[in-house]
Amino acid sequence: MVNVEDWRLHGLARVIMQEWSNPIESGPIPASDEGYDVIVVGGGPGGAAAAGYHSMAGSRVLLLEKEVWPRDKICGDAVGGKSLSHVAELGVKPMIEKTPHFRVDSIVFSSSDGSEVRVMLPEESFNRLEAGYALPRMQFDYMMFKKAT
């Protein structure tokens, strides 16, 4: 996992980092589901993307998440190239680029004897997207959730 304290933070990145480490105030629980066209259960990347796409299409969306958001979650902390087209369409890619992140350009395979092989990743031919980004899951979840709501 990427250690946020290791990053050099300047300007907007510092402000956004403070935001993503605090719970998102999402407002009161609705009394009924009658004011919504779509209800999405789960605020992770998939749920946030579904809510974002429906919202962009003009639907009134209720996004439900049982956990305090954002939250830290053990995962690979990577956003792969094939999902970057969705990240861009939803307007999250510029947010990633303004905050601490690593651009993924290769994968390193290593063995117990210390030998390594680095495989360089090509840019995606579809829309010339990067191979991917690595950033804290809490940071990515925050950005996806904010864009979806």
C-alpha positions in Angstrom: 0.0 0.0 0.0 1.2 3.5 -0.7 2.2 5.5 2.4 0.6 8.9 2.1 3.0 10.4 4.6 5.9 9.7 2.1 4.5 12.0 -0.5 5.6 15.6 -1.0 2.4 17.5 -0.9 1.9 21.0 -2.3 -1.1 23.3 -2.7 -4.3 21.6 -3.9 -2.9 18.1 -3.2 -2.6 18.9 0.5 -6.1 20.3 0.7 -7.6 17.3 -1.2 -5.6 14.8 1.0 -7.2 16.4 4.1 -10.6 16.1 2.5 -10.3 12.4 1.6 -9.1 11.5 5.1 -12.3 12.9 6.6 -15.8 11.2 6.4 -18.0 12.5 3.7 -21.1 14.2 5.0 -23.8 12.8 2.8 -26.9 14.3 4.4 -29.9 12.8 6.1 -31.3 9.4 5.2 -34.3 9.9 2.8 -37.7 9.1 4.2 -38.6 7.0 1.1 -37.3 6.0 -2.3 -39.9 7.9 -4.2 -37.7 10.8 -5.3 -35.2 8.6 -7.1 -35.1 6.9 -10.5 -32.1 4.7 -9.5 -30.9 3.3 -6.2 -27.3 2.0 -6.1 -26.3 -0.1 -3.2 -22.5 0.0 -2.4 -20.3 3.1 -2.8 -17.1 1.3 -3.9 -15.7 2.1 -7.4 -18.3 0.0 -9.2 -21.2 1.5 -7.3 -19.9 5.0 -7.5 -19.3 4.6 -11.3 -22.9 3.2 -11.8 -24.3 6.1 -9.8 -22.1 8.6 -11.7 -23.2 7.3 -15.2 -26.9 7.3 -14.2 -26.6 10.8 -12.8 -24.8 12.0 -16.0 -27.8 10.5 -18.0 -30.2 12.7 -16.0 -31.4 10.2 -13.5 -32.1 11.1 -9.9 -29.8 8.7 -8.0 -29.6 7.5 -4.4 -26.2 6.0 -3.6 -26.2 3.9 -0.4 -23.1 2.8 1.5 -23.2 1.2 4.9 -19.6 2.1 5.9 -18.3 5.6 6.8 -16.8 6.9 3.6 -14.1 7.0 2.5 -12.5 4.2 4.3 -9.1 2.5 4.0 -9.2 -0.9 2.4 -6.5 -3.3 1.7 -6.2 -3.8 -2.0 -3.6 -3.3 -4.8 -4.1 0.5 -4.8 -4.0 0.5 -8.6 -6.3 1.8 -11.3 -5.7 -0.3 -14.4 -5.7 1.0 -18.0 -9.0 -0.6 -19.0 -10.8 1.2 -16.2 -9.2 4.6 -17.0 -11.6 5.2 -19.8 -14.4 5.1 -17.3 -12.4 7.2 -14.8 -12.0 9.8 -17.6 -15.6 9.7 -18.7 -16.8 10.3 -15.1 -14.4 13.3 -14.7 -12.2 11.6 -12.0 -9.0 11.4 -14.0 -8.2 15.2 -13.7 -8.7 14.8 -9.9 -6.2 11.9 -9.8 -3.7 14.0 -11.7 -4.0 16.8 -9.2 -3.3 14.6 -6.2 -0.4 12.4 -5.1 -0.2 9.3 -7.3 2.2 7.2 -9.3 1.9 6.5 -13.0 2.2 2.8 -13.6 4.5 2.1 -16.5 5.8 -1.4 -15.7 5.4 -4.5 -13.5 8.3 -6.1 -11.6 8.3 -9.8 -11.0 10.7 -11.0 -8.3 11.8 -14.3 -6.8 12.9 -15.3 -3.4 16.5 -15.3 -4.5 16.3 -11.6 -5.3 16.3 -11.8 -9.1 13.8 -9.5 -10.9 12.3 -9.1 -14.3 10.7 -5.7 -15.2 8.0 -5.8 -17.9 7.3 -2.4 -19.4 3.6 -1.8 -20.1 2.5 -0.1 -23.3 0.1 2.8 -23.3 -3.4 1.6 -24.1 -4.1 2.0 -27.8 -7.7 2.8 -27.0 -7.7 6.6 -26.4 -4.0 6.6 -25.7 -4.5 6.1 -22.0 -1.8 5.4 -19.5 -1.2 1.8 -18.4 -2.5 2.8 -15.0 -2.2 4.7 -11.8 -1.3 3.7 -8.2 -2.8 5.7 -5.4 -4.3 5.1 -2.0 -7.7 3.3 -2.2 -9.1 5.8 0.2 -8.1 8.6 -2.1 -9.6 6.9 -5.2 -12.8 6.0 -3.3 -13.2 9.6 -2.2 -12.9 11.0 -5.7 -15.3 8.4 -7.2 -17.9 8.9 -4.5 -17.7 12.8 -4.7 -18.2 12.7 -8.5 -21.1 10.3 -8.1 -23.0 12.4 -5.6 
